[in-house]
Amino acid sequence: MSVVKVSYFSDVLCIWAYIAQARIDAIKDTFGEAVLLDQRFCSVFGNTLFKIPTTWRDKGEYAGFNAHLRSVAQQFPHVGLHPDIWLTTRPPTSTSAHLFMTAVRQWQHDRQREGRGEPASPIFDEVLWAFRCAFFRDCRDIARRDVQCELAEALGVDIAAIERRIHDGTAHARLASDYQEADKMRIEGSPSFVLNEGRQKLYGNVGFRIIEANIQELLRAPPGDQASWC
C-alpha cells in the first residue's frame, strides 16, 4: 500500500491551526494508514509580548487582535472562542507549550517502542487539542507549566516522565530540530502542510478538498521520473 508522508507544522497559539484541527481529523478519517502525519512545531508566537503590540500597534494592539480573532472565529462555528481572548490572558510565548508537547511526543514514541503503548496512540493529539481548547475556548494560560501538567495528567500522561525529558535536555533538542526543519523548509507560518519531500507546501487557511486532492495525486504514485501534477 502506498503511504504519503505529510509534515504538519503549527504553532499552538495560532488560531488558524486551532481551526484546522477539523481538517487534520478529516485526513485521518479519509485516508487512515495511507497517510503518515508527522506533527511538528514552528515558532510564530515565540515572543507575544513583542509580536502583538508591534504587529497590531496601529490597529488597537491587544484589543484589535482580539476583535480580529473574534471576527475570524465567527466564520467557523465548529470551534469555540472565549470573548476575552488575549485581553485577560496573555501567554508570553508558545515555546513552553511546544517544549512540553515535544516531551509528550517523545514519551509516546518510547512507550510504543517498548511495547507499552498502542501503535497508533492518540495521546499526543489529545493533549495538543486540550492545550488549544484551553487557550482559545477557555482563555487559560497554556504557557504555564502548572496548567500544562494539569491538562496532560487528566488525559493519562506520566508527568514525571515528561519532566525527565525536559530536565535532561532531550525535549529541548527535539524542539530545536523542529524549528530548524521549519527554517530549512522555509515554512512561512502556521499551519503548513508539507508533502512530496518538500516539493508541495500548503500554508494557512487551506480547505480540506485542496489537501485531499494533493494527497490523492501522490497516492497515485507516479513513476520516479514523472513529476506529480498537483
C-alpha positions as CSV (number, residue, x, y, z in Angstrom):
1,M,0.0,0.0,0.0
2,S,1.3,3.5,-0.9
3,V,1.8,5.8,2.1
4,V,2.1,9.5,1.8
5,K,4.0,11.4,4.5
6,V,2.6,14.8,5.5
7,S,4.7,17.0,7.7
8,Y,2.4,19.4,9.5
9,F,3.9,22.5,11.2
10,S,1.9,24.6,13.5
11,D,2.1,27.0,16.5
12,V,-0.2,26.1,19.4
13,L,-1.2,29.8,19.8
14,C,-2.2,30.1,16.2
15,I,-6.0,30.4,15.6
16,W,-5.7,29.0,12.1
17,A,-4.1,25.8,13.5
18,Y,-6.9,25.6,16.0
19,I,-9.5,25.9,13.2
20,A,-7.5,23.5,11.0
21,Q,-7.8,20.6,13.5
22,A,-11.1,19.6,11.8
23,R,-9.0,19.1,8.6
24,I,-6.5,17.0,10.4
25,D,-9.3,14.8,11.7
26,A,-10.7,14.6,8.1
27,I,-7.4,13.5,6.8
28,K,-7.2,10.7,9.3
29,D,-10.8,9.6,8.7
30,T,-10.5,9.7,4.9
31,F,-7.1,8.2,4.4
32,G,-6.4,6.2,7.5
33,E,-3.0,4.4,7.4
34,A,-2.4,5.6,3.8
35,V,-1.2,9.0,5.3
36,L,1.6,9.3,7.8
37,L,1.0,12.6,9.6
38,D,4.1,14.0,11.2
39,Q,3.1,16.8,13.5
40,R,5.9,19.4,14.1
41,F,6.1,22.8,15.6
42,C,7.1,26.2,14.2
43,S,7.6,29.4,16.1
44,V,5.1,32.1,15.2
45,F,4.2,33.3,18.7
46,G,7.6,32.8,20.3
47,N,7.5,36.2,21.9
48,T,4.0,37.5,22.1
49,L,5.0,40.5,24.3
50,F,6.8,41.9,21.3
51,K,4.8,40.4,18.4
52,I,1.3,41.5,19.2
53,P,1.9,45.1,20.4
54,T,4.3,45.6,17.4
55,T,2.2,43.9,14.7
56,W,-1.1,45.5,15.9
57,R,0.4,48.8,17.0
58,D,-1.8,50.9,14.7
59,K,-4.8,48.6,14.9
60,G,-5.6,48.6,18.6
61,E,-2.9,46.3,19.9
62,Y,-4.4,43.5,22.1
63,A,-8.0,44.9,21.7
64,G,-7.6,45.0,17.9
65,F,-6.1,41.5,17.8
66,N,-9.0,40.3,20.0
67,A,-11.6,41.8,17.6
68,H,-9.8,40.2,14.7
69,L,-9.8,36.7,16.2
70,R,-13.5,37.0,17.1
71,S,-14.3,38.0,13.6
72,V,-12.3,35.0,12.2
73,A,-14.0,32.6,14.7
74,Q,-17.5,33.7,13.6
75,Q,-16.8,32.1,10.2
76,F,-16.0,28.7,11.7
77,P,-18.8,27.6,14.0
78,H,-17.1,24.3,14.8
79,V,-14.7,26.0,17.2
80,G,-15.4,28.0,20.3
81,L,-13.6,31.2,21.2
82,H,-13.5,33.0,24.5
83,P,-14.7,36.6,24.1
84,D,-11.7,37.8,26.3
85,I,-9.0,36.1,24.3
86,W,-5.7,37.9,24.6
87,L,-7.3,40.5,26.9
88,T,-7.4,38.8,30.3
89,T,-4.9,36.0,29.5
90,R,-1.7,36.7,27.6
91,P,0.7,33.8,27.3
92,P,4.2,35.3,26.7
93,T,5.3,32.5,24.5
94,S,4.2,29.4,22.7
95,T,7.6,27.8,23.2
96,S,7.0,26.4,26.6
97,A,3.9,24.6,25.4
98,H,5.8,23.3,22.4
99,L,8.5,22.0,24.7
100,F,6.0,20.2,26.9
101,M,4.3,18.7,23.9
102,T,7.6,17.6,22.4
103,A,8.3,15.7,25.6
104,V,4.8,14.2,25.3
105,R,5.6,13.1,21.8
106,Q,8.9,11.5,22.9
107,W,7.2,9.7,25.8
108,Q,4.5,8.4,23.4
109,H,7.1,7.1,20.9
110,D,9.2,5.5,23.7
111,R,6.2,3.7,25.1
112,Q,5.3,2.4,21.6
113,R,8.9,1.2,21.0
114,E,8.9,-0.6,24.3
115,G,5.5,-2.2,23.6
116,R,3.7,-0.4,26.3
117,G,1.6,1.8,24.1
118,E,-0.8,1.4,21.2
119,P,0.9,1.6,17.8
120,A,-1.4,4.5,16.8
121,S,-1.7,6.0,20.3
122,P,-3.6,9.3,20.1
123,I,-2.3,10.8,23.4
124,F,-0.1,13.4,21.7
125,D,-3.0,14.6,19.5
126,E,-5.3,14.6,22.5
127,V,-3.0,16.7,24.7
128,L,-2.3,19.1,21.9
129,W,-6.0,19.6,21.3
130,A,-6.6,20.1,25.0
131,F,-3.9,22.8,25.0
132,R,-5.5,24.6,22.1
133,C,-9.0,24.4,23.6
134,A,-7.7,25.5,27.0
135,F,-6.4,28.7,25.4
136,F,-8.8,29.6,22.7
137,R,-12.1,28.3,24.2
138,D,-11.3,28.6,28.0
139,C,-8.8,31.5,28.0
140,R,-6.2,29.7,30.1
141,D,-2.5,30.5,30.0
142,I,-1.0,27.4,28.5
143,A,2.5,28.9,28.7
144,R,2.4,28.0,32.4
145,R,3.8,24.6,33.4
146,D,1.1,24.0,36.1
147,V,-1.6,24.4,33.5
148,Q,0.2,22.1,31.1
149,C,0.6,19.4,33.7
150,E,-3.0,19.7,34.8
151,L,-4.3,19.2,31.3
152,A,-1.9,16.4,30.4
153,E,-2.3,14.5,33.6
154,A,-6.1,14.5,33.1
155,L,-5.5,12.6,29.9
156,G,-3.3,9.9,31.5
157,V,0.2,11.4,30.8
158,D,3.0,10.4,33.1
159,I,4.1,13.9,34.2
160,A,7.3,12.6,35.9
161,A,8.3,11.1,32.6
162,I,7.7,14.3,30.8
163,E,9.7,16.3,33.4
164,R,12.6,13.9,32.9
165,R,12.7,14.6,29.2
166,I,12.6,18.3,29.8
167,H,15.2,18.3,32.5
168,D,17.7,16.1,30.6
169,G,17.6,18.4,27.5
170,T,16.2,15.8,25.1
171,A,12.9,17.6,24.6
172,H,14.8,20.9,24.0
173,A,16.9,19.2,21.4
174,R,13.9,17.8,19.6
175,L,12.1,21.1,19.6
176,A,15.2,22.8,18.2
177,S,15.1,20.2,15.4
178,D,11.5,21.1,14.6
179,Y,12.3,24.8,14.5
180,Q,15.4,24.2,12.3
181,E,13.5,22.0,10.0
182,A,10.8,24.7,9.6
183,D,13.5,27.2,8.7
184,K,15.1,24.7,6.2
185,M,11.7,24.1,4.5
186,R,11.0,27.8,4.5
187,I,7.8,27.4,6.4
188,E,6.0,30.7,6.1
189,G,3.7,30.3,9.0
190,S,1.1,28.2,10.9
191,P,-0.4,25.9,9.9
192,S,1.6,24.5,7.0
193,F,1.3,21.1,5.3
194,V,4.4,19.8,3.6
195,L,4.2,16.9,1.1
196,N,6.2,15.2,-1.6
197,E,9.6,15.6,0.3
198,G,9.1,19.4,0.5
199,R,8.1,20.0,-3.1
200,Q,4.5,20.9,-2.2
201,K,3.6,23.2,0.6
202,L,0.0,24.3,1.6
203,Y,0.0,27.2,4.0
204,G,-2.7,28.9,6.0
205,N,-6.4,28.6,5.7
206,V,-6.5,25.8,3.1
207,G,-9.7,23.9,2.5
208,F,-9.8,20.1,3.0
209,R,-10.6,19.4,-0.7
210,I,-7.3,21.0,-1.7
211,I,-5.4,19.0,0.8
212,E,-7.3,15.9,-0.3
213,A,-6.5,16.4,-3.9
214,N,-2.8,16.8,-3.2
215,I,-2.7,13.6,-1.2
216,Q,-4.8,11.7,-3.8
217,E,-2.4,12.7,-6.5
218,L,0.6,11.5,-4.5
219,L,-1.1,8.2,-3.7
220,R,-1.4,7.7,-7.4
221,A,2.3,7.0,-7.1
222,P,3.7,8.3,-10.4
223,P,7.0,6.8,-11.6
224,G,10.2,8.3,-10.3
225,D,10.9,10.2,-13.5
226,Q,7.4,11.6,-13.7
227,A,6.5,14.8,-11.8
228,S,3.3,15.0,-9.8
229,W,0.6,17.0,-11.5
230,C,-0.5,18.5,-8.1
